[in-house]
Amino acid sequence: IMADQTKRILYKQDNGIVAIVIPAKNTTRTVEEIAAKDVPTGYKYKIVDVGDVPTDKSFRNAWTVDEANLTDGVGA
């Protein structure tokens, strides 16, 4: 099983900035396993399609996510 390269994992950091986890191409973990491992303990996350992540990184520190939408799990 390989991680789905079309997915990204979003969570909100303590400073309010959205963190985006990109699965490695050579991993044997699923995107769900990566989220549980790499998202900090207790932080809610959302798995989204790569197309849902803005491509213009000019203002990436201003990207926001509503915590109510972080419904796919919690970091282990």
C-alpha positions as CSV (number, residue, x, y, z in Angstrom):
1,I,0.0,0.0,0.0
2,M,1.4,3.4,-0.9
3,A,0.2,6.8,0.3
4,D,-2.1,8.6,-2.0
5,Q,0.0,11.3,-3.7
6,T,-3.2,13.2,-4.5
7,K,-4.0,13.9,-0.8
8,R,-2.7,16.4,1.7
9,I,-3.2,16.6,5.5
10,L,-4.2,19.9,7.1
11,Y,-4.1,20.9,10.7
12,K,-4.0,24.2,12.6
13,Q,-0.8,25.0,14.5
14,D,-0.7,26.8,17.8
15,N,0.1,30.0,16.1
16,G,-3.1,29.7,13.9
17,I,-1.2,29.0,10.7
18,V,-2.3,26.0,8.7
19,A,0.2,23.2,8.4
20,I,0.1,21.0,5.3
21,V,1.6,17.5,5.5
22,I,2.6,16.0,2.1
23,P,3.0,12.2,2.1
24,A,6.4,11.0,0.8
25,K,6.3,9.3,-2.5
26,N,8.2,6.2,-1.3
27,T,6.3,5.5,1.9
28,T,4.4,2.3,2.4
29,R,2.0,4.0,4.9
30,T,-1.5,5.1,4.0
31,V,-2.4,8.8,4.2
32,E,-4.5,8.0,7.4
33,E,-1.5,6.3,9.0
34,I,0.7,9.3,8.1
35,A,-1.8,11.7,9.6
36,A,-2.0,9.7,12.9
37,K,1.8,9.6,13.1
38,D,2.8,13.1,11.8
39,V,0.0,15.4,13.1
40,P,0.9,16.4,16.7
41,T,-0.9,14.6,19.5
42,G,-4.4,15.9,20.1
43,Y,-4.6,18.1,17.0
44,K,-7.6,17.6,14.7
45,Y,-6.9,17.2,11.0
46,K,-8.5,17.0,7.6
47,I,-7.4,15.0,4.6
48,V,-8.1,16.9,1.4
49,D,-7.4,16.6,-2.4
50,V,-4.2,18.3,-3.5
51,G,-6.4,20.5,-5.7
52,D,-8.0,22.0,-2.6
53,V,-4.7,23.4,-1.4
54,P,-3.9,26.9,-2.8
55,T,-1.0,26.9,-5.3
56,D,-0.1,30.5,-4.7
57,K,2.2,30.4,-1.7
58,S,2.7,34.2,-1.5
59,F,0.4,34.5,1.4
60,R,0.6,31.0,2.8
61,N,0.9,32.2,6.4
62,A,-2.5,33.8,6.0
63,W,-4.2,30.6,4.9
64,T,-7.0,29.6,7.3
65,V,-9.1,26.6,8.1
66,D,-12.2,26.4,10.2
67,E,-11.4,24.0,13.1
68,A,-15.0,22.7,12.7
69,N,-13.9,21.3,9.3
70,L,-11.0,19.3,10.8
71,T,-13.1,16.1,11.1
72,D,-11.0,13.3,9.8
73,G,-9.1,12.4,12.9
74,V,-6.8,13.5,15.7
75,G,-3.0,13.2,15.9
76,A,-1.9,10.3,18.0
